[in-house]
Amino acid sequence: MDIDIKDLVTLDNNIEYIVTSKTTYEDDIYYYFVNNNDNKDFKILRLNKDNNKLVEFDNQELIKRLLPLFVKETLFSIKDENSNNVG
């Protein structure tokens, strides 16, 4: 499964989400999704390597570790996009 920042993804709940960030932590890939119509609805998901599906989790300590990584990846993505649009 190849999902990138700014992709639109429809989850099993039939709601469309924007991929706002993606990061790798301890050999797992995590995504930060925001509902395309309601920015208060967000999900942090892990890619299950065994079946290539996105799974929700509720490990608050892990989420606390991931949030700064999501911010860093998003800022890097914005900076990279801006440098590609110059000139």
C-alpha positions in Angstrom: 0.0 0.0 0.0 1.5 3.3 -1.1 -0.1 6.3 0.6 1.5 9.7 0.5 0.9 13.1 2.2 -2.0 14.9 0.5 -3.6 11.7 -0.8 -7.4 11.3 -0.3 -8.3 7.9 1.3 -11.8 6.5 1.9 -11.8 4.3 5.0 -14.2 1.5 5.9 -16.6 4.1 7.5 -17.0 5.5 3.9 -15.6 8.9 5.0 -12.9 10.5 2.9 -9.7 11.6 4.8 -6.7 13.6 3.7 -3.3 12.2 4.6 -1.7 15.1 6.4 1.4 13.3 7.6 3.3 10.0 7.4 6.2 8.8 9.5 8.2 5.7 10.3 8.8 4.8 13.9 10.4 1.5 15.0 10.0 0.0 11.5 6.3 0.7 11.4 4.6 3.3 9.1 2.1 5.6 10.8 -0.4 8.0 9.2 -2.2 11.1 10.4 -5.5 11.4 8.6 -8.0 14.3 8.8 -11.6 14.1 7.7 -12.0 16.0 4.4 -15.2 17.6 5.7 -14.6 17.9 9.4 -11.1 18.8 10.6 -12.0 17.8 14.2 -12.3 14.2 13.0 -8.8 12.8 12.7 -7.2 9.3 12.9 -3.8 8.0 13.6 -3.3 4.7 11.9 -0.6 2.1 11.6 0.1 0.1 8.4 -0.2 -3.6 9.3 2.7 -5.2 7.3 1.1 -8.7 7.5 -2.1 -7.8 5.6 -1.3 -4.4 4.2 -4.2 -2.8 6.0 -4.5 0.4 8.1 -5.3 -0.2 11.8 -6.4 2.1 14.5 -4.7 1.9 17.9 -5.2 3.6 21.3 -1.7 3.6 22.8 -1.5 7.1 24.3 2.3 6.9 25.0 3.0 5.9 21.4 0.7 8.7 20.1 2.7 11.2 22.2 5.9 9.9 20.6 4.4 10.1 17.1 3.0 13.6 17.2 6.3 15.5 17.0 7.4 13.2 14.2 4.2 14.0 12.3 4.8 17.7 12.7 8.4 17.3 11.5 7.4 15.3 8.5 4.7 17.7 7.6 7.0 20.7 7.8 9.6 18.8 5.7 6.9 18.1 3.1 5.8 21.7 3.0 9.4 23.0 2.7 10.2 20.4 0.0 7.0 21.4 -2.0 7.8 25.1 -1.7 11.4 24.5 -3.0 10.0 22.6 -6.0 7.7 25.5 -6.9 10.4 28.1 -7.0 11.5 29.3 -10.4 
